[in-house]
Amino acid sequence: MTDLPTRPPIGATEAARFQRLNRQLFAFYAGSSLAAFFILPFAVRLGGPIWLWALLPLTLIANGYWATLHEAIHGQLVLGAEANRRAGRILAILWGSSFRLLRFGHLMHHRFNRHKLDRPDSYDPATTGAGIAHLRFFAEALGGLYIIEVLTPLVYLLPKALVRRIVRDLYSGDETPMPRLRALAEQALAGPKGIGEIRQDALLAALLVAVALIAWGAYWPTFVAFLLGRGLLVSFLDNVYHFRTPLDQVDYAYNLSLPRPIQLLFLNMNMHRVHHRRMHLPWWQLPRQFTSEREYFDGSLLRGALRQLKGPASVAARPQM
């Protein structure tokens, strides 16, 4: 493999400008979620059902919310490790999950991309039937991934010994990279600190949703539709950059084109191959790196998303590189 070009120089003024923008993005997405939870229900009561429509744009920006949380996962949202962790944790709780869980899962996706737990678009016909594989794939893509992210922290309310056993069993197996992945999971997710933090996040997320449901009163189904709607948007596009990509290329992903405004909403995550090769670059440096590496788009994100409707493929039929 040839060496990748070095990253282009970045000026201090430019970095400061985007760091300020990151703080604004955090404030916007945290504030918009809190508004959906606690302000809009009172607007509906005072101004009538017309205010229910305000939930629609807050649903449609879900991928921007996740992209901002994604920056925190990579330590790039707010300056300072502790400040960044707090910001990420707040966004994760308002998403209904735990930052520690989301961060571990995503960083392991980068480190061990396409391992057996990280390829929903593939199945082994020796162990899984095509029907089951398709059911699992579409359940996850059509919102199931979000449901998993929300329910998993609640599992941590079980006794600690049982939690540790669940973590070990989830990452069981001797094939590469499972032993290493299991050790990392036990360290990050099954230790006293990890269990305690995830339990706190689970309780806070559940409390926020419970209070919001009370605040929404008779309109609670609309609020639930908002939660599930943004979960659907993120779940459906979660694997689009890796759909039916080679199983033996850890840093491989598609670059998928988007109209400029939507690309900004996604914080340039559609330049996904660049992101995987340079995962420590903040979102605003990706276009420059894209040009520097003479990268190209493999197609549009819309076509890539629709291509997922083909469902998963057998590992026996997958390309290798």
C-alpha positions as CSV (number, residue, x, y, z in Angstrom):
1,M,0.0,0.0,0.0
2,T,1.4,3.5,-0.9
3,D,1.8,6.0,1.8
4,L,-1.1,8.4,2.2
5,P,-0.4,12.2,1.7
6,T,0.3,14.1,4.8
7,R,-2.5,16.2,6.2
8,P,-2.6,19.8,4.9
9,P,-1.6,22.5,7.3
10,I,-4.3,24.1,9.4
11,G,-4.2,27.7,10.7
12,A,-4.9,28.6,14.3
13,T,-7.6,31.1,13.3
14,E,-9.4,28.5,11.2
15,A,-9.2,25.9,14.0
16,A,-10.6,28.3,16.6
17,R,-13.5,29.2,14.3
18,F,-14.5,25.6,13.9
19,Q,-14.1,24.9,17.5
20,R,-16.5,27.7,18.2
21,L,-18.9,26.2,15.7
22,N,-18.6,22.8,17.4
23,R,-19.7,24.4,20.7
24,Q,-22.6,26.0,18.9
25,L,-23.6,22.6,17.4
26,F,-23.5,21.0,20.8
27,A,-25.7,23.7,22.3
28,F,-28.1,23.5,19.3
29,Y,-28.6,19.8,19.4
30,A,-28.7,19.5,23.2
31,G,-31.1,22.4,23.3
32,S,-33.3,21.1,20.5
33,S,-33.7,17.8,22.2
34,L,-34.6,19.4,25.5
35,A,-37.1,21.5,23.6
36,A,-38.7,18.4,22.1
37,F,-38.8,16.7,25.5
38,F,-40.1,19.6,27.7
39,I,-40.9,22.8,25.9
40,L,-43.0,21.7,22.9
41,P,-45.5,19.8,25.0
42,F,-46.4,23.0,26.7
43,A,-46.5,24.9,23.4
44,V,-49.0,22.2,22.2
45,R,-51.1,22.7,25.3
46,L,-51.1,26.5,24.9
47,G,-51.1,26.9,21.2
48,G,-52.9,23.8,20.0
49,P,-51.9,20.7,17.9
50,I,-50.4,22.9,15.2
51,W,-47.2,22.9,17.4
52,L,-46.9,19.1,16.8
53,W,-45.4,19.9,13.4
54,A,-42.4,21.4,15.2
55,L,-41.2,17.9,15.9
56,L,-40.8,17.2,12.2
57,P,-37.7,19.3,11.6
58,L,-36.3,18.1,14.9
59,T,-36.7,14.6,13.6
60,L,-35.2,15.3,10.2
61,I,-32.0,16.6,11.7
62,A,-31.3,13.3,13.5
63,N,-28.3,12.5,11.3
64,G,-26.8,15.9,12.2
65,Y,-27.3,15.1,15.8
66,W,-25.5,11.8,15.4
67,A,-22.7,13.4,13.5
68,T,-22.1,15.9,16.3
69,L,-22.2,13.0,18.9
70,H,-19.8,11.2,16.5
71,E,-17.3,14.1,16.8
72,A,-17.4,13.7,20.6
73,I,-16.8,9.9,20.2
74,H,-13.6,10.7,18.4
75,G,-12.6,13.4,20.9
76,Q,-13.0,16.2,18.5
77,L,-16.2,18.0,19.6
78,V,-14.9,20.2,22.5
79,L,-11.3,21.0,23.5
80,G,-10.1,19.1,26.5
81,A,-10.7,15.4,27.0
82,E,-12.9,15.8,30.1
83,A,-15.0,18.6,28.6
84,N,-15.4,16.6,25.4
85,R,-16.5,13.5,27.4
86,R,-19.1,15.5,29.3
87,A,-20.5,17.0,26.1
88,G,-20.6,13.5,24.5
89,R,-22.2,12.0,27.5
90,I,-25.0,14.7,27.5
91,L,-25.7,14.1,23.9
92,A,-25.7,10.3,24.3
93,I,-28.1,10.5,27.3
94,L,-30.5,12.8,25.3
95,W,-30.3,10.2,22.5
96,G,-31.4,7.6,25.1
97,S,-28.1,5.8,25.5
98,S,-24.7,5.8,27.1
99,F,-21.7,7.6,25.8
100,R,-19.3,4.9,27.0
101,L,-21.2,2.2,25.2
102,L,-21.6,4.2,22.0
103,R,-18.0,5.2,22.0
104,F,-16.7,1.7,22.6
105,G,-18.8,0.2,19.8
106,H,-17.9,2.9,17.3
107,L,-14.1,2.9,18.0
108,M,-14.1,-0.9,17.8
109,H,-15.8,-0.5,14.5
110,H,-12.8,1.5,13.3
111,R,-10.2,-0.8,14.9
112,F,-11.8,-4.1,13.9
113,N,-14.1,-3.1,11.0
114,R,-16.1,-6.0,9.4
115,H,-15.6,-8.5,12.3
116,K,-18.5,-10.9,12.9
117,L,-20.5,-8.5,15.0
118,D,-19.8,-5.6,12.7
119,R,-21.2,-6.8,9.4
120,P,-25.0,-6.9,9.5
121,D,-25.0,-7.1,5.7
122,S,-23.2,-10.5,5.7
123,Y,-24.1,-13.9,7.0
124,D,-22.6,-17.3,7.1
125,P,-24.9,-19.9,5.4
126,A,-23.3,-22.6,7.5
127,T,-24.7,-21.1,10.7
128,T,-27.5,-18.7,9.6
129,G,-30.3,-19.2,7.1
130,A,-30.9,-16.5,4.5
131,G,-34.4,-15.8,5.9
132,I,-33.1,-15.1,9.4
133,A,-30.2,-13.1,8.1
134,H,-32.6,-10.8,6.1
135,L,-35.0,-10.5,9.0
136,R,-32.1,-9.4,11.3
137,F,-30.7,-7.0,8.7
138,F,-33.9,-5.2,8.0
139,A,-34.9,-5.1,11.7
140,E,-31.7,-3.4,12.5
141,A,-31.7,-1.0,9.5
142,L,-35.3,0.0,10.1
143,G,-34.8,1.3,13.6
144,G,-33.6,-1.8,15.4
145,L,-30.1,-0.4,15.8
146,Y,-31.5,2.6,17.7
147,I,-33.6,0.3,19.9
148,I,-30.5,-1.7,20.8
149,E,-28.7,1.5,21.7
150,V,-31.5,2.5,24.0
151,L,-32.1,-0.9,25.6
152,T,-28.5,-2.0,26.1
153,P,-27.8,0.5,29.0
154,L,-30.8,-0.8,30.8
155,V,-29.3,-4.2,30.8
156,Y,-26.6,-2.7,33.1
157,L,-29.2,-2.4,35.8
158,L,-28.9,-6.2,36.3
159,P,-26.5,-7.6,38.9
160,K,-22.9,-6.8,38.1
161,A,-21.9,-10.5,37.8
162,L,-24.6,-11.1,35.2
163,V,-23.5,-8.0,33.3
164,R,-20.0,-9.2,33.1
165,R,-21.2,-12.6,31.9
166,I,-23.3,-11.0,29.2
167,V,-20.3,-8.9,28.0
168,R,-18.1,-12.0,27.9
169,D,-20.7,-14.1,26.0
170,L,-21.4,-11.3,23.5
171,Y,-17.7,-11.2,22.5
172,S,-17.2,-15.0,22.7
173,G,-15.2,-17.0,20.2
174,D,-11.5,-17.6,19.4
175,E,-11.5,-16.4,15.8
176,T,-9.6,-13.1,15.1
177,P,-10.2,-10.5,16.5
178,M,-12.7,-11.8,19.2
179,P,-10.2,-12.6,22.0
180,R,-8.7,-9.1,21.8
181,L,-12.1,-7.5,21.4
182,R,-13.4,-9.4,24.4
183,A,-10.5,-8.3,26.6
184,L,-11.1,-4.6,25.6
185,A,-14.8,-5.0,26.2
186,E,-14.3,-6.4,29.7
187,Q,-11.9,-3.6,30.5
188,A,-14.1,-0.8,29.2
189,L,-17.6,-2.1,29.7
190,A,-17.5,-4.7,32.5
191,G,-15.3,-3.0,35.1
192,P,-16.7,-1.2,38.2
193,K,-16.2,2.2,36.7
194,G,-17.8,1.3,33.4
195,I,-20.8,-0.4,34.9
196,G,-21.4,2.5,37.3
197,E,-21.2,5.1,34.5
198,I,-23.5,3.2,32.2
199,R,-26.0,2.6,35.0
200,Q,-26.1,6.3,35.7
201,D,-26.6,7.1,32.0
202,A,-29.4,4.5,31.8
203,L,-31.3,5.9,34.7
204,L,-30.9,9.5,33.6
205,A,-32.0,8.7,30.0
206,A,-35.0,6.7,31.3
207,L,-35.9,9.5,33.7
208,L,-35.8,12.1,31.0
209,V,-38.1,10.1,28.7
210,A,-40.5,9.3,31.5
211,V,-40.8,12.9,32.5
212,A,-41.2,13.9,28.9
213,L,-44.0,11.3,28.4
214,I,-45.8,12.8,31.4
215,A,-45.3,16.3,30.0
216,W,-46.7,15.3,26.6
217,G,-49.8,13.9,28.2
218,A,-52.4,12.7,25.7
219,Y,-49.9,13.5,22.8
220,W,-47.3,11.1,24.1
221,P,-47.6,8.9,20.9
222,T,-46.3,11.9,18.9
223,F,-43.3,12.2,21.1
224,V,-42.6,8.4,20.8
225,A,-42.9,8.8,17.0
226,F,-40.3,11.6,17.2
227,L,-37.9,9.3,19.1
228,L,-38.4,6.4,16.8
229,G,-38.3,8.6,13.7
230,R,-34.8,9.9,14.4
231,G,-33.7,6.4,15.4
232,L,-34.9,5.2,12.0
233,L,-33.0,7.8,10.1
234,V,-29.8,7.1,11.8
235,S,-30.2,3.3,11.8
236,F,-31.0,3.1,8.1
237,L,-27.8,5.0,7.2
238,D,-25.5,3.5,9.8
239,N,-24.1,0.8,7.6
240,V,-24.6,2.4,4.2
241,Y,-20.8,3.2,3.8
242,H,-19.9,-0.4,4.4
243,F,-22.7,-2.2,2.7
244,R,-21.3,-5.3,0.9
245,T,-17.7,-4.0,1.1
246,P,-14.8,-6.4,1.3
247,L,-14.5,-8.2,4.6
248,D,-10.8,-8.2,4.8
249,Q,-10.2,-4.4,4.5
250,V,-10.4,-2.8,8.0
251,D,-10.1,0.8,6.7
252,Y,-12.3,0.4,3.6
253,A,-15.5,2.4,3.2
254,Y,-17.4,4.2,0.5
255,N,-17.3,7.9,-0.2
256,L,-20.9,8.8,-1.1
257,S,-21.9,12.1,-2.5
258,L,-24.5,14.4,-1.0
259,P,-25.9,17.8,-1.9
260,R,-23.9,20.5,-0.2
261,P,-26.4,21.5,2.5
262,I,-27.0,17.8,3.5
263,Q,-23.3,17.2,3.5
264,L,-22.9,20.0,6.0
265,L,-25.7,18.5,8.1
266,F,-23.8,15.2,8.1
267,L,-20.6,17.0,9.0
268,N,-18.9,15.5,5.9
269,M,-19.3,11.9,7.2
270,N,-20.2,11.0,3.6
271,M,-16.5,11.2,2.9
272,H,-16.3,8.0,4.9
273,R,-13.3,6.3,3.4
274,V,-11.2,9.4,4.2
275,H,-12.7,9.3,7.7
276,H,-11.7,5.7,8.2
277,R,-8.2,6.3,7.1
278,R,-7.9,9.5,9.1
279,M,-10.3,9.0,11.9
280,H,-8.6,11.6,14.1
281,L,-9.3,14.4,11.7
282,P,-12.2,16.6,12.7
283,W,-15.1,16.9,10.4
284,W,-14.2,20.2,8.9
285,Q,-10.8,19.0,7.7
286,L,-12.2,16.1,5.7
287,P,-13.0,17.9,2.5
288,R,-9.4,19.3,2.3
289,Q,-8.0,15.8,3.0
290,F,-10.4,14.4,0.4
291,T,-8.9,16.7,-2.2
292,S,-5.3,16.1,-1.0
293,E,-5.6,12.4,-1.4
294,R,-7.3,12.7,-4.8
295,E,-10.3,10.8,-3.5
296,Y,-13.5,10.3,-5.4
297,F,-17.1,9.5,-4.7
298,D,-18.2,5.9,-5.4
299,G,-21.8,7.0,-6.0
300,S,-24.5,9.0,-4.3
301,L,-25.7,8.3,-0.7
302,L,-29.3,8.0,-1.9
303,R,-28.4,5.2,-4.3
304,G,-26.2,3.6,-1.6
305,A,-29.1,3.7,0.8
306,L,-31.6,2.2,-1.6
307,R,-29.0,-0.5,-2.5
308,Q,-29.4,-1.8,1.0
309,L,-32.8,-3.0,0.1
310,K,-31.1,-5.9,-1.6
311,G,-30.5,-7.2,1.9
312,P,-27.4,-9.2,3.3
313,A,-25.2,-11.4,1.2
314,S,-23.6,-14.7,2.0
315,V,-20.0,-14.5,3.1
316,A,-19.2,-17.1,0.4
317,A,-20.3,-14.6,-2.2
318,R,-18.5,-11.6,-0.8
319,P,-15.5,-9.9,-2.5
320,Q,-12.1,-10.0,-1.0
321,M,-9.3,-7.5,-1.7
